[in-house]
Amino acid sequence: MPLTKPVWLNAADRRRQVHAPLDESAFFGYERIQAREKTERVVRHFNSVARVYDFMNSLLSFGIHHAWKREAVRMLELKPGERVLDVCGGTGDLAILAARRAGPRGAVVIYDINRAMITAGLPKVIGTALEGRIRHVQGDAEQIAFPDHSFDAVMVGFGIRNVTRMRRGFSEMCRVLKPGGRLLCLEFSRPVWPMFRWIYDLYSFYMMPYIGELVAGTRKAYTHLPESIRMFPLPDELSGMLRAAGFSRVDYRRFTNGIAVAHLAIKSK
């Protein structure tokens, strides 16, 4: 049996968790905690799954996440020589795709608060032709350690929902982009068709925690995952948040009936 029931957060609570001051509460999955505690919880969560993160992503998504990531990076239309920041970049899947498109004159920075996740992704870069094009920096998405107008494009893939103050995170991404720069946000969302959503809920809350316990040795981490997805703003709500953070021409594309959604936004000049 699942530890929790598959409930999609209502619109009011989704709005409430978008901007959480440090002296107020935030959600960690379905659990309401002090906002100041969320970052520490997120770090512990990814410490527990870093060694099996890539394998579990492929197992639980049946490999489809690779297609989502390839198509999302194509949407950025990266040009040779461009500089790209991969926020919450983790083990580097998006960064590797971006580095191939930016070419030998381009540069990609993987930026993540979790050292264990960065370390888990290093073997995919070290000793390859991409080693000199991809850098790794440990840092907080709410306080990005780069000057204004440093990058041509910024990406955040399946990570923004773990940022305590998402609005601040998006504002920081906007700040480090050059005028006219592009933001790609790839994140999980709610399936469109009710029957598909019902099947997805059953899989997420019954099968995923069981597989997580069996393969990764942690049921808790793979209970938190489907919960966090159901707390996240829906595509139109996220588009509004991006506009409020300083982006214009915000568009999005659903993948696999809306399980994942790629938002593309342009920084206002």
WOZIQUI-V379289 format. One record per run of one state. SS is the DSSP state (2 for helix, 1 for strand, 0 for the rest). FROM is the first residue (numbers start at 1). TO is the last residue. Records with the same first field share a line. If there is no record, write none. Layout:
SS = FROM-TO, FROM-TO
//
This chain:
0 = 1-10, 19-24, 29-30, 62-63, 77-82, 88-92, 103-106, 113-114, 125-133, 139-150, 158-159, 163-165, 189-193, 217-220, 231-234, 245-246, 259-259, 268-269
2 = 11-18, 35-61, 64-76, 93-102, 115-124, 160-162, 166-176, 194-216, 221-230, 235-244, 256-258
1 = 25-28, 31-34, 83-87, 107-112, 134-138, 151-157, 177-188, 247-255, 260-267
//
